[in-house]
Structure formats: structure tokens, C-alpha cells
Amino acid sequence: MSNYMYKFIGYVSIVSLLLVNPVSGFCQIEDSALQVSGSEIDNMVDTVMGKQELEFQNSVEEQAVGDKVALRQFIIDSLQISFEDKLQEIIDSVRTFYENKIEDESAVRDVVIDSLTKAFQEIDSINVMYSEQVKTLIDSVMNLNTRLLFPSRGIVPAYDINLEDKYFSYCKMLKMEESKQKKGILKLRGGGENIYPFQIEELKRYLETFFPEARCDSVQDFLTQLYIRKGDWSKAEFSLLKFIHLYPNSPLYEEVKSIRSGVFQTEKSYRKDSDYLMSLIGTIPAYPNMDIRYFKFVELLKGFPNPEIKRRFIEEAKKFLQVYPFSPKSPLVNLWIGETLLKNEQDQRAFMYYKRLMTFYPESDEMRIALYRNGLIQEEKFEEYRNAIDSFNSLIEKFPDDTLAISAHYHIAKIADTYLKNWEKAVKEYQIFANSCSESEKSISALMRKAAILASEMNLIEDAVATYKSIDERYPDTPGAYKSIILSGDLYENHKRYEAAIAQYMSLFEKYPESDKSLDALEKVAAIYRGKIKDVDKTIETLNLIIANFPNTKSEAKALKQLKKLEKSK
């Protein structure tokens, strides 16, 4: 316990003395009250502090024996009592007493109040400091699922030692057992009972019961030996890799690594992957914590080159989450399961595993990915469009600056546009996406679609043209800019606003004369003058521009031909 904590207890003890018998308490210090210094009060506190420390340690030693549930509750209750009700009760009582009851002993009061004020300030800082530590300690106790270590008493296992000893003896017998041959006439019917599946099942049950405690390393090795004896090479490979990842501190480690793993070099089944496997087992780090070792094993399975081994990924990932639900790596493992299920086209299971992640780990970084994935599943797989929008909006609300939130705006716009026909929402979301997206092609595509909706669905022609113009302003001299100017001209032309259309087309030719769209723009201008406005002089002028700027092209030849006809008709 911190010195601050004991000093706090010392102050509380002195105050408690005064509260229990204020008259006699003051009589004891009245004669020397005015001479009492801060250091003397500290000495009094330190004396009480030492007694409190000894009593507290003895109390911990007496109550620390037992299972982890009792210890956990003891720690939680002790800390809560120390820092919550009692503290507030004492502070309130002392302040009330000294402010209302001893006004006539002003000299004594001033000395004591000064000291207590200093103490209260110290207590406040302690309370702030320890509130976080209390939370951390409670979390640690809640997450404790392996063993409780007390230096003065050794290791207290989180399982029944007697039960484990009997179970382990049974496992040793299981490993040695071989199938019996039937006797007499039954022998003619073909051999004895196949005991192998039963052995594997029983050994696995030990691991399910005691992992990661007890002698799981030995039992994992028993499994490996049975697989090798049976020639079940895929399972032997899996079991060997699991042992080497999980039990680097086992006394069996070197034997397994050097002898058992020798099958990778001697068995035909491993011939193709022998070098890879031997290199792998030789480079697996010995991580200090079991949850990290298990995580690394699960991570290996996720991308393992052997499909038979890789198929075990989800099974082991689920076991990891069961044994280490609050490991720092658990949100990522949960996410991996969801992504694997989604890749396997198990959409609803993936959806639920993403929901699981959101439930168990709402503060994790993976939360944003789970929200996004579920929005996509609802949109693309379930066709639950409004629910998808809710998921995307939740992502945007919780992670507004994340790149996935930007993509979420696009998906909302797409749903509102394609399925809900909510044009106002679609236009709004396309614009938000375009403003946030750093990729020009996607931004241009969103603005193009926004302009099309404004024109065709909402009949807001000028707004649509303004949107097209914004593309040229944001991304000048790009294919998107060229196309947007052409489309704005087309829009005016379709609404018989020919002069406005000509202005747009000519702006493209004048601004980007080298672009592949400038010829198209001039041809459109010539067509409007000739067919819509019937202005021969402007038509001839435009045709001459085509001839001058695009020599030796089909467009030049076509323009020359049209020019001759117009000159004859004049």
C-alpha cells in the first residue's frame, strides 16, 4: 500500500479520536495546542500509520487464502469501503464539528483546521490517484483466470489439485493403451475395437478442463504421440505447432522440438513442406505471456499454407476468446472470425460475430470495422437498407474522422439514391462524401451522380450545372473536368437553352484546347448553330475553328465538306 494511503488512514484515526470524545480529546492537546507544529502532527500520523499498515497486512494474509472469487471480493470491498462512504462521512463530520462546536477555542481550532485542510487536500489528491487504480485493480481481478500468486504462500492453482492428479494419471494410461484383439470366434469378424478416437476425445477433455494450467503441455504431447503412432499426419503437424507455440517453458520443449518434430523431415507427407516447417519451428519466439503465445498460434493458423491446418483457425480462435475474453488481442481475434465467416459466405454468422465484437469490445479500434462490415452485410446481403443506414450512421457518429466513416457516407447516399429514392438525402450524402474523400475519381463520381439527381429527379438545373462546375474547379485539367463541362452543356442544350450550352462547350475548347474533348465541344457548337439556331455565319466560324485546330483528322474532312455546302447555299 502507498505511503499516501497509510498517511490518510493516520489522519482518519486522529480525527476519529476527536469525533468519539471531543472534550477529552481536546483536553489532551489543549495545553500544547498552540505549539503543535505540522511536523509533530505528521509524527502522530506516522505512528498510527505504522499500526494500521501492520493490521492491514495481517488482514490481507489471513483473508488471501482461498479461491480467487473470495480474494477478488475482498479487494473490491476493502477498497470501496476505504475510499467511498467512510471518507465522505469523516470529511462531513469533521467539517461540521469544527465549524459549529468549538468556536471559542479559536487558537486550537486554527491549528487543527490548518492541519486538517492540508490533510483534506492530500486526501483529495489520493482519492483522484487511487480511483483509477481501484478501477484497474478490479479489472485485473475480473480478468484473472489462470492463477493467483502470493510470494509468502506460493502458487494457489485455480483448479482442484487432487482431481487434476487423478485425471493426469488417467491420461497417461490412455496414451499407453492400444486396441485389443478380439478372441475366439469373434476374431473372424475382423480385428478389435478402434480405441484411437476415444483416446483423442478423452485427452482433449483434459485440455478443455485445465487449460492453460496444470500439465497441459504433457497432455498436448500425448496427443502428438498418438497422432504420430496412428499416422494421422495433418493432426500431428497441428499438435506439434501448437505445443511449440504454447509451451516454450515446458521441460518437454526441447524433446518435442528436436525429436517429435523430426517427423517433418522423415515422413513423406511433409516432404513438400519440410523446409518451411523446420524453419518455422526454429524461429517461433517464446513470448512471456500465454495469451500472446496463443494469439500468435491463432494468427499463424489464419494464413497457414496447408488448407487442412488452416481449417482449424475458427475453432482455435473461438477457444482463444473463451479462455482469454479480455486479452488486448481478443477484439482482433473476434474480427478475424467475422472476416473468415464472411469470406466463406456465412453472412449471418459473420454478422453475429461482428455484433459480438460490438457487445464485448465497444471501446476497441476494431469496433469501427465491425460497424462498417455489418452495414455492408445489411446493404448487400440482407437488403435491409434502413438498418444498413443505421449502422453506417452509428459508425459516423462514433468515428467521424475515420476513413470508414467517409465510405459510410457514400453507402448511405447510394442506398438513398438506388433503393429509397430519397433524393434530398442522396444529394446531401454524395456531397459530404465528395468533400471528405481524398481520391479524386471517387469524389468526381459522387459529384457527377449528385448533379444527375439534381437535374433529372429534382429539376434543379442551375444547381446541377453548379455541381458540374465544382468538379472543374476542384480537379482542373482532368478527364472528370472535361466530362463535367460537356455534361453541363448537354443539360442546357436538352432544356433548349442553346446560348448557355454554347458557352459551356466553348469554355472547354478555350480552357483545355489540347484535351480529347475539345473537338467534341466544337462539333456540338457547330451542330447547335446549324440545326437549332440556324446561324450560318456562326456555323462557318465554328467549322473553320475545327479545320484550323484539328488538321488531318476525319473531323477536318467532315468540316470542309459542310463548309462547301454552306458557302454554296449563301
C-alpha positions as a printed NumPy array, in Angstrom:
array([[   0.   ,    0.   ,    0.   ],
       [   1.243,    3.508,   -0.805],
       [   2.582,    5.823,    1.927],
       [  -0.18 ,    8.215,    0.934],
       [  -2.763,    5.609,    1.83 ],
       [  -1.278,    4.968,    5.262],
       [  -0.937,    8.665,    5.949],
       [  -4.592,    9.043,    5.025],
       [  -5.518,    6.264,    7.486],
       [  -3.439,    8.012,   10.16 ],
       [  -5.298,   11.276,    9.686],
       [  -8.59 ,    9.425,    9.828],
       [  -7.592,    7.781,   13.117],
       [  -6.725,   11.119,   14.769],
       [  -9.94 ,   12.681,   13.525],
       [ -11.898,    9.645,   14.709],
       [ -10.467,   10.075,   18.223],
       [ -11.707,   13.632,   18.327],
       [ -15.102,   12.667,   16.966],
       [ -15.632,    9.871,   19.505],
       [ -14.712,   12.03 ,   22.54 ],
       [ -14.175,   15.632,   21.502],
       [ -13.909,   17.067,   25.063],
       [ -11.32 ,   14.65 ,   26.422],
       [  -9.601,   14.665,   23.07 ],
       [  -9.108,   18.378,   23.259],
       [  -8.129,   18.231,   26.883],
       [  -5.23 ,   16.017,   25.917],
       [  -3.885,   18.528,   23.472],
       [  -5.244,   21.797,   24.948],
       [  -2.133,   22.765,   26.902],
       [   0.177,   22.43 ,   23.919],
       [  -2.261,   23.136,   21.134],
       [  -0.791,   26.451,   20.156],
       [   2.706,   24.954,   19.973],
       [   1.712,   21.944,   17.882],
       [   3.546,   22.067,   14.589],
       [   2.733,   20.393,   11.311],
       [   5.734,   18.026,   11.717],
       [   4.507,   16.868,   15.144],
       [   1.092,   16.09 ,   13.724],
       [   2.819,   14.148,   10.957],
       [   4.71 ,   12.142,   13.601],
       [   1.41 ,   11.282,   15.269],
       [   0.038,   10.258,   11.92 ],
       [   3.096,    8.135,   11.13 ],
       [   2.715,    6.26 ,   14.428],
       [  -0.884,    5.422,   13.725],
       [   0.051,    4.735,   10.101],
       [   2.526,    2.033,   11.145],
       [  -0.056,    0.283,   13.264],
       [  -2.622,    0.493,   10.509],
       [  -0.103,   -0.883,    7.992],
       [   0.643,   -3.92 ,   10.171],
       [  -3.031,   -4.574,   10.806],
       [  -3.822,   -4.239,    7.113],
       [  -1.035,   -6.625,    6.057],
       [  -2.124,   -9.197,    8.659],
       [  -5.687,   -8.874,    7.455],
       [  -4.607,   -9.467,    3.839],
       [  -2.527,  -12.509,    4.824],
       [  -5.459,  -14.002,    6.73 ],
       [  -8.02 ,  -13.394,    4.024],
       [  -5.845,  -14.092,    0.962],
       [  -6.003,  -17.863,    1.418],
       [  -8.714,  -19.383,   -0.71 ],
       [ -10.095,  -19.217,   -4.176],
       [  -9.826,  -16.226,   -6.469],
       [ -13.505,  -15.27 ,   -6.045],
       [ -13.052,  -14.648,   -2.303],
       [  -9.861,  -12.659,   -2.869],
       [ -11.426,  -10.605,   -5.591],
       [ -14.423,   -9.671,   -3.466],
       [ -12.186,   -8.896,   -0.512],
       [ -10.06 ,   -6.465,   -2.529],
       [ -13.068,   -4.771,   -4.096],
       [ -14.941,   -4.404,   -0.779],
       [ -11.866,   -3.163,    1.095],
       [ -11.02 ,   -0.505,   -1.442],
       [ -14.592,    0.668,   -1.829],
       [ -15.014,    0.975,    1.959],
       [ -11.715,    2.87 ,    2.235],
       [ -12.378,    5.393,   -0.49 ],
       [ -16.096,    5.982,   -0.695],
       [ -18.589,    6.064,    2.2  ],
       [ -16.154,    6.336,    5.085],
       [ -14.104,    9.102,    3.548],
       [ -17.138,   11.258,    2.833],
       [ -18.644,   10.542,    6.224],
       [ -15.465,   11.58 ,    8.06 ],
       [ -14.943,   14.694,    5.974],
       [ -18.543,   15.842,    6.522],
       [ -18.427,   15.119,   10.272],
       [ -15.109,   16.852,   10.873],
       [ -16.111,   19.966,    8.962],
       [ -19.472,   20.169,   10.78 ],
       [ -17.877,   19.674,   14.189],
       [ -15.099,   22.187,   13.816],
       [ -17.258,   24.831,   12.198],
       [ -20.152,   24.644,   14.727],
       [ -18.93 ,   23.293,   18.078],
       [ -15.628,   24.864,   19.109],
       [ -15.856,   28.471,   18.076],
       [ -14.481,   29.593,   21.473],
       [ -11.286,   27.537,   21.142],
       [ -10.198,   29.597,   18.132],
       [  -6.469,   29.088,   18.667],
       [  -6.815,   25.308,   18.854],
       [  -9.25 ,   25.264,   16.004],
       [  -6.955,   27.293,   13.758],
       [  -4.049,   24.94 ,   14.301],
       [  -6.103,   21.804,   13.81 ],
       [  -8.12 ,   23.211,   10.911],
       [  -4.94 ,   24.207,    9.086],
       [  -3.569,   20.729,    9.529],
       [  -6.832,   19.105,    8.51 ],
       [  -7.152,   21.361,    5.464],
       [  -3.73 ,   20.211,    4.388],
       [  -4.811,   16.636,    5.063],
       [  -8.02 ,   17.044,    3.067],
       [  -6.076,   18.405,    0.122],
       [  -3.784,   15.42 ,    0.318],
       [  -6.773,   13.106,    0.645],
       [  -8.373,   14.669,   -2.445],
       [  -5.24 ,   14.034,   -4.48 ],
       [  -5.063,   10.488,   -3.107],
       [  -8.707,    9.901,   -3.974],
       [  -8.125,   11.007,   -7.588],
       [  -4.99 ,    8.929,   -7.865],
       [  -6.481,    5.825,   -6.343],
       [  -9.83 ,    5.945,   -8.144],
       [  -8.044,    4.91 ,  -11.368],
       [  -6.011,    2.317,   -9.52 ],
       [  -9.15 ,    0.86 ,   -7.96 ],
       [ -10.711,    0.534,  -11.399],
       [  -7.554,   -1.058,  -12.81 ],
       [  -7.312,   -3.444,   -9.886],
       [ -10.934,   -4.505,  -10.185],
       [ -10.488,   -5.072,  -13.922],
       [  -7.378,   -7.133,  -13.283],
       [  -9.135,   -9.273,  -10.712],
       [ -12.112,   -9.768,  -13.004],
       [  -9.806,  -10.85 ,  -15.808],
       [  -7.776,  -13.227,  -13.655],
       [  -8.499,  -16.718,  -14.964],
       [  -5.326,  -18.691,  -14.537],
       [  -3.626,  -18.464,  -11.124],
       [  -3.147,  -16.25 ,   -8.07 ],
       [   0.427,  -15.661,   -6.928],
       [   1.322,  -14.845,   -3.319],
       [   5.066,  -14.641,   -2.584],
       [   4.657,  -15.769,    1.04 ],
       [   2.405,  -18.729,    0.271],
       [   3.428,  -19.974,   -3.155],
       [   1.079,  -20.641,   -6.101],
       [  -2.561,  -21.331,   -5.448],
       [  -3.905,  -23.21 ,   -8.505],
       [  -7.317,  -22.286,   -9.912],
       [  -8.331,  -25.956,  -10.059],
       [  -8.732,  -28.966,   -7.799],
       [  -5.238,  -30.414,   -7.407],
       [  -6.488,  -33.831,   -6.358],
       [  -8.835,  -34.041,   -9.326],
       [  -6.102,  -32.992,  -11.746],
       [  -3.67 ,  -35.564,  -10.36 ],
       [  -6.141,  -38.375,  -10.888],
       [  -7.083,  -37.074,  -14.333],
       [  -3.452,  -36.854,  -15.4  ],
       [  -2.775,  -40.406,  -14.258],
       [  -5.753,  -41.484,  -16.348],
       [  -4.33 ,  -39.604,  -19.349],
       [  -1.022,  -41.441,  -19.022],
       [  -2.901,  -44.724,  -19.107],
       [  -4.858,  -43.564,  -22.135],
       [  -1.669,  -42.767,  -24.031],
       [  -0.244,  -46.246,  -23.419],
       [  -3.422,  -48.13 ,  -24.304],
       [  -3.571,  -49.998,  -27.62 ],
       [  -6.524,  -51.609,  -29.371],
       [  -7.229,  -55.122,  -28.075],
       [  -7.675,  -58.025,  -30.419],
       [ -10.912,  -59.953,  -30.004],
       [ -10.603,  -63.619,  -29.05 ],
       [ -12.314,  -66.771,  -30.242],
       [ -14.905,  -66.825,  -32.98 ],
       [ -15.342,  -63.017,  -32.86 ],
       [ -11.801,  -62.688,  -34.189],
       [ -13.03 ,  -63.874,  -37.579],
       [ -15.224,  -60.813,  -37.873],
       [ -12.194,  -58.582,  -38.204],
       [  -9.908,  -57.233,  -35.51 ],
       [ -10.672,  -55.444,  -32.269],
       [ -12.181,  -52.191,  -31.184],
       [ -10.666,  -48.981,  -32.57 ],
       [  -9.735,  -47.232,  -29.347],
       [  -7.959,  -44.286,  -31.051],
       [ -10.928,  -41.857,  -31.367],
       [ -11.819,  -42.483,  -27.721],
       [  -8.262,  -41.762,  -26.582],
       [  -8.174,  -38.472,  -28.503],
       [ -11.544,  -37.414,  -27.15 ],
       [ -10.568,  -38.108,  -23.53 ],
       [  -7.224,  -36.337,  -23.788],
       [  -8.91 ,  -33.303,  -25.332],
       [ -11.342,  -33.271,  -22.429],
       [  -8.429,  -32.866,  -20.024],
       [  -7.221,  -29.85 ,  -22.014],
       [ -10.706,  -28.348,  -22.053],
       [ -10.878,  -28.751,  -18.275],
       [  -7.456,  -27.495,  -17.183],
       [  -6.009,  -25.319,  -19.97 ],
       [  -3.778,  -23.367,  -19.574],
       [  -2.982,  -24.738,  -16.11 ],
       [  -1.664,  -27.989,  -14.725],
       [   0.132,  -30.366,  -17.093],
       [  -1.474,  -29.38 ,  -20.357],
       [   1.933,  -29.411,  -22.029],
       [   2.303,  -33.126,  -21.288],
       [  -1.193,  -33.959,  -22.449],
       [  -0.675,  -31.975,  -25.671],
       [   2.438,  -34.094,  -26.213],
       [   0.393,  -37.253,  -25.528],
       [  -1.924,  -36.187,  -28.344],
       [   1.031,  -35.605,  -30.676],
       [   2.421,  -39.063,  -29.935],
       [  -0.94 ,  -40.71 ,  -30.596],
       [  -1.315,  -38.851,  -33.905],
       [   2.173,  -39.922,  -34.974],
       [   1.538,  -43.523,  -33.903],
       [  -1.678,  -43.553,  -35.94 ],
       [  -0.05 ,  -41.844,  -38.946],
       [  -2.57 ,  -39.001,  -38.723],
       [  -0.03 ,  -36.546,  -40.126],
       [  -2.162,  -33.43 ,  -40.539],
       [  -3.256,  -33.576,  -36.895],
       [   0.295,  -34.39 ,  -35.783],
       [   1.515,  -31.273,  -37.6  ],
       [  -1.153,  -29.168,  -35.946],
       [  -0.416,  -30.588,  -32.49 ],
       [   3.33 ,  -30.064,  -32.809],
       [   2.941,  -26.448,  -33.901],
       [   0.526,  -25.793,  -31.071],
       [   2.879,  -27.255,  -28.472],
       [   5.876,  -25.266,  -29.69 ],
       [   3.878,  -22.032,  -29.69 ],
       [   2.199,  -22.521,  -26.308],
       [   4.736,  -24.276,  -24.108],
       [   8.258,  -22.85 ,  -24.623],
       [   8.908,  -23.145,  -20.858],
       [   7.887,  -26.796,  -20.661],
       [  10.549,  -29.335,  -19.611],
       [   9.397,  -31.31 ,  -22.655],
       [  10.045,  -28.422,  -25.058],
       [  13.472,  -29.457,  -26.342],
       [  12.399,  -33.077,  -26.703],
       [   9.349,  -32.104,  -28.727],
       [  11.268,  -29.595,  -30.84 ],
       [  14.194,  -31.873,  -31.648],
       [  12.69 ,  -35.391,  -31.576],
       [   8.951,  -35.241,  -32.237],
       [   9.403,  -32.569,  -34.904],
       [  11.815,  -34.874,  -36.686],
       [   8.816,  -36.362,  -38.47 ],
       [   8.766,  -33.203,  -40.587],
       [  11.982,  -34.436,  -42.171],
       [  11.343,  -38.19 ,  -42.257],
       [   7.7  ,  -38.591,  -43.307],
       [   6.674,  -38.435,  -46.969],
       [   3.571,  -36.435,  -46.126],
       [   5.748,  -33.485,  -45.149],
       [   8.248,  -33.729,  -47.99 ],
       [   6.877,  -30.717,  -49.855],
       [   6.666,  -28.505,  -46.747],
       [   9.569,  -29.904,  -44.733],
       [  11.883,  -26.9  ,  -45.1  ],
       [   9.103,  -24.461,  -44.282],
       [   8.015,  -26.382,  -41.181],
       [  11.547,  -26.833,  -39.826],
       [  12.275,  -23.151,  -40.395],
       [   9.011,  -22.246,  -38.687],
       [   9.583,  -24.246,  -35.505],
       [  13.112,  -22.913,  -35.322],
       [  12.023,  -19.266,  -35.343],
       [   8.898,  -19.2  ,  -33.168],
       [   9.593,  -16.671,  -30.363],
       [   8.996,  -17.615,  -26.715],
       [   6.566,  -14.84 ,  -25.736],
       [   6.314,  -14.331,  -21.957],
       [   2.51 ,  -14.427,  -21.615],
       [   0.333,  -17.383,  -22.535],
       [  -2.409,  -15.239,  -24.092],
       [   0.123,  -13.708,  -26.511],
       [   1.545,  -17.148,  -27.336],
       [  -1.929,  -18.46 ,  -28.04 ],
       [  -2.739,  -15.366,  -30.1  ],
       [   0.37 ,  -15.912,  -32.234],
       [  -0.671,  -19.516,  -32.823],
       [  -4.154,  -18.423,  -33.902],
       [  -2.602,  -15.787,  -36.166],
       [  -0.417,  -18.471,  -37.766],
       [  -3.449,  -20.652,  -38.469],
       [  -5.315,  -17.792,  -40.136],
       [  -2.885,  -17.663,  -43.04 ],
       [  -1.375,  -21.138,  -42.898],
       [  -0.439,  -22.587,  -46.331],
       [  -1.775,  -26.078,  -45.58 ],
       [  -5.583,  -25.917,  -46.055],
       [  -6.191,  -28.748,  -43.582],
       [  -4.376,  -26.822,  -40.863],
       [  -5.925,  -23.518,  -41.866],
       [  -9.407,  -25.02 ,  -41.452],
       [  -8.725,  -25.226,  -37.715],
       [  -8.454,  -21.454,  -37.439],
       [ -12.039,  -20.65 ,  -36.419],
       [ -12.137,  -23.463,  -33.867],
       [  -8.929,  -22.278,  -32.178],
       [  -9.907,  -18.611,  -32.431],
       [ -13.139,  -19.35 ,  -30.577],
       [ -11.203,  -21.222,  -27.896],
       [  -8.902,  -18.227,  -27.528],
       [ -11.891,  -15.938,  -26.932],
       [ -13.323,  -18.402,  -24.443],
       [ -10.116,  -18.649,  -22.391],
       [  -8.95 ,  -15.038,  -22.805],
       [ -12.087,  -12.953,  -23.334],
       [ -10.408,   -9.751,  -22.137],
       [  -6.958,  -10.116,  -23.652],
       [  -5.815,   -6.998,  -25.55 ],
       [  -5.787,   -9.242,  -28.626],
       [  -9.354,  -10.514,  -28.217],
       [ -11.086,   -7.794,  -30.314],
       [  -8.759,   -8.536,  -33.229],
       [  -9.338,  -12.302,  -32.97 ],
       [ -13.091,  -11.66 ,  -32.879],
       [ -12.752,   -9.536,  -36.027],
       [ -10.745,  -12.268,  -37.775],
       [ -13.5  ,  -14.788,  -37.121],
       [ -16.099,  -12.456,  -38.618],
       [ -13.977,  -11.803,  -41.709],
       [ -13.317,  -15.512,  -42.23 ],
       [ -17.012,  -16.349,  -41.943],
       [ -17.838,  -13.577,  -44.399],
       [ -15.228,  -14.876,  -46.843],
       [ -16.813,  -18.339,  -46.511],
       [ -20.184,  -16.777,  -47.435],
       [ -21.581,  -17.457,  -43.971],
       [ -23.038,  -13.989,  -43.9  ],
       [ -25.381,  -14.238,  -40.952],
       [ -22.775,  -15.893,  -38.722],
       [ -20.303,  -13.193,  -39.686],
       [ -22.934,  -10.555,  -38.904],
       [ -23.453,  -12.012,  -35.431],
       [ -19.726,  -12.195,  -34.73 ],
       [ -19.415,   -8.541,  -35.624],
       [ -22.299,   -7.918,  -33.218],
       [ -20.379,   -9.895,  -30.605],
       [ -17.369,   -7.644,  -31.094],
       [ -19.532,   -4.553,  -30.673],
       [ -21.006,   -6.002,  -27.463],
       [ -17.775,   -7.216,  -25.843],
       [ -15.318,   -4.574,  -27.059],
       [ -17.166,   -1.293,  -27.752],
       [ -14.059,    0.778,  -26.955],
       [ -11.718,   -1.182,  -29.232],
       [ -10.271,    0.068,  -32.502],
       [ -11.891,   -2.92 ,  -34.228],
       [ -15.335,   -1.578,  -33.297],
       [ -15.328,    0.776,  -36.3  ],
       [ -14.589,   -2.089,  -38.705],
       [ -17.37 ,   -4.213,  -37.215],
       [ -19.889,   -1.397,  -37.66 ],
       [ -18.819,   -0.897,  -41.264],
       [ -18.882,   -4.609,  -42.11 ],
       [ -22.349,   -5.035,  -40.649],
       [ -23.6  ,   -2.05 ,  -42.62 ],
       [ -22.282,   -3.657,  -45.811],
       [ -23.84 ,   -7.019,  -44.935],
       [ -27.201,   -5.373,  -44.271],
       [ -26.972,   -3.437,  -47.529],
       [ -25.564,   -6.054,  -49.896],
       [ -26.53 ,   -9.423,  -48.387],
       [ -29.705,   -8.898,  -46.364],
       [ -31.104,   -5.941,  -48.374],
       [ -32.09 ,   -4.315,  -45.087],
       [ -31.459,   -0.811,  -46.309],
       [ -32.75 ,    1.242,  -43.411],
       [ -30.892,   -0.941,  -40.914],
       [ -27.774,   -0.528,  -43.014],
       [ -28.144,    3.256,  -42.853],
       [ -28.473,    2.988,  -39.055],
       [ -25.233,    1.002,  -38.872],
       [ -23.414,    3.46 ,  -41.096],
       [ -24.753,    6.424,  -39.119],
       [ -23.587,    4.788,  -35.888],
       [ -20.113,    4.471,  -37.388],
       [ -20.14 ,    8.125,  -38.458],
       [ -21.295,    9.245,  -35.009],
       [ -18.663,    7.256,  -33.106],
       [ -15.749,    7.691,  -35.512],
       [ -16.465,   10.849,  -37.542],
       [ -12.894,   11.323,  -38.783],
       [ -12.196,    7.728,  -39.756],
       [ -11.787,    6.792,  -43.413],
       [ -14.506,    4.161,  -42.984],
       [ -16.904,    6.901,  -41.883],
       [ -16.188,    8.671,  -45.175],
       [ -17.064,    5.489,  -47.077],
       [ -20.177,    5.131,  -44.929],
       [ -21.454,    8.459,  -46.298],
       [ -21.101,    7.091,  -49.831],
       [ -23.037,    3.929,  -48.988],
       [ -25.815,    5.95 ,  -47.364],
       [ -26.004,    8.108,  -50.488],
       [ -26.086,    5.027,  -52.702],
       [ -28.879,    3.395,  -50.658],
       [ -30.932,    6.612,  -50.57 ],
       [ -30.388,    7.043,  -54.33 ],
       [ -30.865,    3.489,  -55.629],
       [ -33.327,    1.902,  -53.222],
       [ -35.14 ,    4.51 ,  -51.152],
       [ -35.44 ,    7.25 ,  -53.804],
       [ -34.757,    9.782,  -51.097],
       [ -33.198,   12.37 ,  -53.366],
       [ -32.528,   15.045,  -50.754],
       [ -30.641,   12.609,  -48.568],
       [ -28.758,   11.161,  -51.531],
       [ -27.649,   14.618,  -52.713],
       [ -26.548,   15.586,  -49.2  ],
       [ -24.546,   12.402,  -48.596],
       [ -22.879,   12.455,  -52.026],
       [ -21.707,   15.996,  -51.3  ],
       [ -20.376,   15.073,  -47.832],
       [ -18.513,   12.136,  -49.328],
       [ -17.054,   14.274,  -52.119],
       [ -15.896,   16.893,  -49.613],
       [ -14.162,   14.288,  -47.461],
       [ -12.794,   11.829,  -49.978],
       [  -9.161,   12.238,  -50.941],
       [  -9.435,   10.056,  -54.053],
       [ -10.345,   12.263,  -57.   ],
       [ -12.049,    9.569,  -59.096],
       [ -14.465,    8.601,  -56.318],
       [ -15.133,   12.229,  -55.445],
       [ -15.818,   13.098,  -59.105],
       [ -18.125,   10.091,  -59.443],
       [ -20.138,   11.199,  -56.386],
       [ -20.455,   14.766,  -57.668],
       [ -21.474,   13.531,  -61.132],
       [ -24.248,   11.451,  -59.6  ],
       [ -25.337,   14.35 ,  -57.405],
       [ -25.617,   16.619,  -60.448],
       [ -27.595,   13.986,  -62.35 ],
       [ -30.103,   13.674,  -59.474],
       [ -30.459,   17.447,  -59.22 ],
       [ -31.195,   17.655,  -62.936],
       [ -33.276,   14.559,  -63.672],
       [ -35.073,   13.899,  -60.373],
       [ -35.352,   17.324,  -58.77 ],
       [ -35.344,   19.561,  -61.876],
       [ -32.789,   21.901,  -60.312],
       [ -30.872,   22.75 ,  -63.48 ],
       [ -28.726,   25.576,  -62.173],
       [ -27.796,   23.57 ,  -59.077],
       [ -26.807,   20.683,  -61.311],
       [ -24.667,   22.956,  -63.522],
       [ -23.048,   24.463,  -60.416],
       [ -22.159,   20.942,  -59.264],
       [ -20.606,   20.146,  -62.664],
       [ -18.626,   23.379,  -62.487],
       [ -17.374,   22.467,  -58.999],
       [ -15.745,   19.37 ,  -60.481],
       [ -13.733,   21.528,  -62.886],
       [ -12.812,   23.868,  -60.034],
       [ -11.64 ,   21.06 ,  -57.76 ],
       [  -9.975,   18.851,  -60.331],
       [  -8.938,   21.081,  -63.266],
       [  -7.445,   19.623,  -66.435],
       [  -8.61 ,   16.095,  -65.629],
       [ -10.869,   13.759,  -67.615],
       [ -13.522,   14.409,  -64.958],
       [ -13.296,   18.145,  -65.518],
       [ -13.641,   17.748,  -69.312],
       [ -16.636,   15.466,  -68.943],
       [ -18.364,   17.715,  -66.404],
       [ -18.186,   20.732,  -68.769],
       [ -19.621,   18.677,  -71.63 ],
       [ -22.448,   17.402,  -69.399],
       [ -23.343,   20.907,  -68.22 ],
       [ -23.539,   21.987,  -71.874],
       [ -25.687,   18.935,  -72.701],
       [ -28.   ,   19.803,  -69.828],
       [ -28.559,   23.337,  -71.119],
       [ -28.998,   22.036,  -74.663],
       [ -31.629,   19.488,  -73.587],
       [ -33.576,   22.291,  -71.965],
       [ -33.286,   24.395,  -75.155],
       [ -31.019,   26.928,  -73.55 ],
       [ -28.756,   26.977,  -76.575],
       [ -26.667,   30.06 ,  -75.87 ],
       [ -25.855,   28.777,  -72.376],
       [ -24.967,   25.39 ,  -73.872],
       [ -22.659,   27.008,  -76.454],
       [ -20.954,   28.972,  -73.694],
       [ -20.181,   25.778,  -71.809],
       [ -18.853,   23.948,  -74.878],
       [ -16.705,   26.89 ,  -75.941],
       [ -15.29 ,   27.223,  -72.407],
       [ -13.953,   23.699,  -72.71 ],
       [ -12.257,   24.439,  -76.052],
       [ -10.799,   27.718,  -74.794],
       [  -9.644,   26.402,  -71.408],
       [  -8.394,   22.959,  -72.472],
       [  -7.703,   23.122,  -76.246],
       [  -5.415,   20.077,  -76.076],
       [  -7.942,   17.845,  -74.347],
       [  -9.564,   14.925,  -76.16 ],
       [ -12.979,   16.51 ,  -75.538],
       [ -12.345,   19.925,  -77.084],
       [ -13.105,   18.663,  -80.619],
       [ -16.381,   17.154,  -79.385],
       [ -17.257,   20.516,  -77.848],
       [ -16.667,   22.41 ,  -81.134],
       [ -18.706,   19.88 ,  -83.113],
       [ -21.58 ,   20.31 ,  -80.662],
       [ -21.376,   24.107,  -81.058],
       [ -21.417,   23.787,  -84.865],
       [ -24.435,   21.445,  -84.674],
       [ -26.406,   23.886,  -82.489],
       [ -25.656,   26.863,  -84.779],
       [ -26.552,   24.884,  -87.892],
       [ -29.57 ,   22.882,  -86.673],
       [ -31.071,   24.772,  -83.724],
       [ -30.274,   28.472,  -84.082],
       [ -29.894,   28.423,  -87.904],
       [ -26.999,   30.887,  -87.792],
       [ -24.925,   30.205,  -90.943],
       [ -22.177,   32.695,  -90.19 ],
       [ -21.569,   31.235,  -86.689],
       [ -21.655,   27.752,  -88.167],
       [ -18.978,   28.663,  -90.723],
       [ -16.92 ,   30.317,  -87.995],
       [ -17.034,   27.189,  -85.85 ],
       [ -16.22 ,   24.877,  -88.758],
       [ -13.162,   26.986,  -89.524],
       [ -12.037,   26.538,  -85.925],
       [ -12.25 ,   22.773,  -86.356],
       [ -10.295,   22.894,  -89.632],
       [  -7.594,   25.113,  -88.144],
       [  -7.105,   23.26 ,  -84.896],
       [  -7.582,   19.626,  -85.923],
       [  -5.829,   19.151,  -89.271],
       [  -5.52 ,   15.747,  -90.897],
       [  -8.452,   14.3  ,  -88.994],
       [ -11.793,   12.891,  -90.044],
       [ -13.405,   15.848,  -88.3  ],
       [ -11.418,   18.234,  -90.502],
       [ -12.595,   16.441,  -93.641],
       [ -16.171,   16.487,  -92.434],
       [ -15.971,   20.194,  -91.566],
       [ -14.551,   21.031,  -95.033],
       [ -17.412,   19.193,  -96.686],
       [ -20.022,   21.013,  -94.583],
       [ -18.291,   24.323,  -95.216],
       [ -18.542,   23.909,  -99.007],
       [ -22.271,   23.205,  -98.767],
       [ -22.88 ,   26.259,  -96.62 ],
       [ -20.897,   28.528,  -98.949],
       [ -22.885,   27.312, -101.944],
       [ -26.17 ,   27.931, -100.175],
       [ -25.287,   31.52 ,  -99.273]])
